[in-house]
Amino acid sequence: MKPDLFQAPDYYNIDDLLTEEHLMVRNAARDWVKKEVSPIIEEAAQKAEFPKSIIGGLAEIGAFGPYIPAEYGGAGLDQISYGLIMQEIERGDSGVRSTASVQSSLVMYPIWKYGTEEQRKKYLPKLATGEFMGSFGLTEPDHGSNPGGMTTNFKDKGDHYLLNGAKMWISNSPFCDVAVVWAKNEEGRIHGLIVERGMEGFSTPETHNKWSLRASATGELIFQDVKVPKENLLPNKSGLGAPLGCLDSARYGIAWGAIGAAMDCYDTALRYAKERIQFGKPIAGFQLQQKKLAEMITEITKAQLLALRLGQLKNENKATSAQISMAKRNNVDMAITIAREARQMLGGMGISGEYSIMRHMMNLESVITYEGTHDIHLLITGLDVTGISAFK
Ligand SMILES: Cc1cc2nc3c(=O)[nH]c(=O)nc-3n(C[C@H](O)[C@H](O)[C@H](O)COP(=O)(O)OP(=O)(O)OC[C@H]3O[C@@H](n4cnc5c(N)ncnc54)[C@H](O)[C@@H]3O)c2cc1C
């Protein structure tokens, strides 16, 4: 792979709106990605392996629990710093960002928000350092966009719960130490349970043959009469709103992360277009290529402003789920469009692993599908503005 020459576009001087802390956190993550992710990521993706060697570094830049209070091992940062960290990691690779998103927003967040003090103290510090890696089990083979239909269930057996069912498409599953699993009780109410590797009847087979997020491990979570101690139930929130609350936090991070992937594709295409000579001049001098670049930087700038405003609303606890859906949908669509255009600008070189663009493009096919598909987020906006559900 080519040396990482990334220079972040900031067309509207958005850095001027960031605090010193934001810039410090962002720059530390940016430097770390350049040094530790860029040199190894192409090979990891080609081999379809999550590079475990970077777990310690992810913890050091605050990617595991950026906004979780320091007393539980988190970085105690605000929502904009969280977003900036996700942006920088996804600039490197959406698969690596997925691992960080799951750990922070889908595992640490529910334990912090819905768990007991004992659960927080037992799990959060180890998740923050990466000593424990987590996964989040919501999706099932027959229930993806409609998770409320889940059939994974648990029964009260007096001194423990008995868990049965299966989850699929679960990021981090093959190597997770703990899984936050959503299942129905005997009354059909959804609860979160912390399942630990080693519990009898719990297995995590890996899903192979992915053309997307190849540097992220994906798999199943299978529960066959798993005895889960009663103290592993997350007691402080139940119902579908509990997992959806986690998804809000992760989707917010994705809205920022997608900007990172888009910035990397734009920056690569811009540099290439200035250097690549055809018909006696750089291809950057042709109007058709300039149209692509001009539209890319316009869309990136709009996405940056959307994410920043959403971050302000999140910091004030005012961001709605529908606002988060809009940003996730818009920014991922923006990134995948830019990746496809940038790939064309590199001609044949665009499909080569020498450059990051094709990897970003394929990764974004998962990002536009997980955490609510592109169409589902549109329906959320439609419901929000009309008051009428078009889901069923
Ligand atoms: C790489 C990867 C990692 C993932 N990681 C996780 C994870 O860690 N944890 C987890 O729980 N899940 C995870 N997922 C699952 C992901 O969230 C689901 O794939 C996603 O929610 C879509 O569900 P589905 O694949 O079952 O598609 P379906 O729900 O079957 O949807 C298929 C199509 O139908 C459309 N559709 C569905 N319902 C409607 C409707 N009412 N109106 C109009 N169109 C509709 C959808 O938009 C989509 O285009 C991951 C997925 C991938 C690919």
PDBQT file of the ligand as one rigid body, heavy atoms in Angstrom, charges set to zero:
ROOT
HETATM    1  C1  LIG A 401     -20.908  -6.565   8.693  1.00  0.00    +0.000 C 
HETATM    2  C2  LIG A 401     -22.121  -6.464   9.562  1.00  0.00    +0.000 A 
HETATM    3  C3  LIG A 401     -21.987  -6.302  10.930  1.00  0.00    +0.000 A 
HETATM    4  C4  LIG A 401     -23.116  -6.248  11.750  1.00  0.00    +0.000 A 
HETATM    5  N1  LIG A 401     -22.954  -6.153  13.130  1.00  0.00    +0.000 NA
HETATM    6  C5  LIG A 401     -24.047  -6.296  13.939  1.00  0.00    +0.000 A 
HETATM    7  C6  LIG A 401     -23.887  -6.369  15.368  1.00  0.00    +0.000 A 
HETATM    8  O1  LIG A 401     -22.770  -6.233  15.896  1.00  0.00    +0.000 OA
HETATM    9  N2  LIG A 401     -24.989  -6.608  16.139  1.00  0.00    +0.000 N 
HETATM   10  C7  LIG A 401     -26.244  -6.773  15.604  1.00  0.00    +0.000 A 
HETATM   11  O2  LIG A 401     -27.185  -6.994  16.360  1.00  0.00    +0.000 OA
HETATM   12  N3  LIG A 401     -26.412  -6.677  14.247  1.00  0.00    +0.000 NA
HETATM   13  C8  LIG A 401     -25.365  -6.466  13.412  1.00  0.00    +0.000 A 
HETATM   14  N4  LIG A 401     -25.532  -6.410  12.033  1.00  0.00    +0.000 N 
HETATM   15  C9  LIG A 401     -26.861  -6.652  11.483  1.00  0.00    +0.000 C 
HETATM   16  C10 LIG A 401     -27.500  -5.437  10.818  1.00  0.00    +0.000 C 
HETATM   17  O3  LIG A 401     -27.875  -4.491  11.783  1.00  0.00    +0.000 OA
HETATM   18  C11 LIG A 401     -28.652  -5.945   9.952  1.00  0.00    +0.000 C 
HETATM   19  O4  LIG A 401     -28.074  -6.604   8.831  1.00  0.00    +0.000 OA
HETATM   20  C12 LIG A 401     -29.560  -4.820   9.498  1.00  0.00    +0.000 C 
HETATM   21  O5  LIG A 401     -30.297  -4.313  10.584  1.00  0.00    +0.000 OA
HETATM   22  C13 LIG A 401     -30.554  -5.286   8.409  1.00  0.00    +0.000 C 
HETATM   23  O6  LIG A 401     -31.184  -6.466   8.767  1.00  0.00    +0.000 OA
HETATM   24  P1  LIG A 401     -31.233  -7.681   7.708  1.00  0.00    +0.000 P 
HETATM   25  O7  LIG A 401     -29.861  -7.921   7.222  1.00  0.00    +0.000 OA
HETATM   26  O8  LIG A 401     -31.948  -8.795   8.357  1.00  0.00    +0.000 OA
HETATM   27  O9  LIG A 401     -32.071  -7.114   6.496  1.00  0.00    +0.000 OA
HETATM   28  P2  LIG A 401     -33.673  -7.090   6.385  1.00  0.00    +0.000 P 
HETATM   29  O10 LIG A 401     -34.267  -6.519   7.620  1.00  0.00    +0.000 OA
HETATM   30  O11 LIG A 401     -34.141  -8.425   5.919  1.00  0.00    +0.000 OA
HETATM   31  O12 LIG A 401     -33.871  -6.035   5.208  1.00  0.00    +0.000 OA
HETATM   32  C14 LIG A 401     -33.710  -6.359   3.826  1.00  0.00    +0.000 C 
HETATM   33  C15 LIG A 401     -34.138  -5.150   3.002  1.00  0.00    +0.000 C 
HETATM   34  O13 LIG A 401     -35.526  -4.882   3.244  1.00  0.00    +0.000 OA
HETATM   35  C16 LIG A 401     -35.695  -3.526   3.619  1.00  0.00    +0.000 C 
HETATM   36  N5  LIG A 401     -36.800  -3.411   4.575  1.00  0.00    +0.000 N 
HETATM   37  C17 LIG A 401     -36.986  -4.091   5.738  1.00  0.00    +0.000 A 
HETATM   38  N6  LIG A 401     -38.117  -3.689   6.330  1.00  0.00    +0.000 NA
HETATM   39  C18 LIG A 401     -38.670  -2.730   5.547  1.00  0.00    +0.000 A 
HETATM   40  C19 LIG A 401     -39.815  -1.896   5.648  1.00  0.00    +0.000 A 
HETATM   41  N7  LIG A 401     -40.642  -1.955   6.692  1.00  0.00    +0.000 N 
HETATM   42  N8  LIG A 401     -40.064  -1.028   4.631  1.00  0.00    +0.000 NA
HETATM   43  C20 LIG A 401     -39.226  -0.933   3.581  1.00  0.00    +0.000 A 
HETATM   44  N9  LIG A 401     -38.125  -1.668   3.439  1.00  0.00    +0.000 NA
HETATM   45  C21 LIG A 401     -37.843  -2.548   4.416  1.00  0.00    +0.000 A 
HETATM   46  C22 LIG A 401     -34.371  -3.113   4.255  1.00  0.00    +0.000 C 
HETATM   47  O14 LIG A 401     -34.185  -1.715   4.184  1.00  0.00    +0.000 OA
HETATM   48  C23 LIG A 401     -33.368  -3.886   3.376  1.00  0.00    +0.000 C 
HETATM   49  O15 LIG A 401     -33.084  -3.149   2.229  1.00  0.00    +0.000 OA
HETATM   50  C24 LIG A 401     -24.411  -6.372  11.186  1.00  0.00    +0.000 A 
HETATM   51  C25 LIG A 401     -24.532  -6.491   9.800  1.00  0.00    +0.000 A 
HETATM   52  C26 LIG A 401     -23.430  -6.536   8.991  1.00  0.00    +0.000 A 
HETATM   53  C27 LIG A 401     -23.601  -6.676   7.510  1.00  0.00    +0.000 C 
ENDROOT
TORSDOF 0
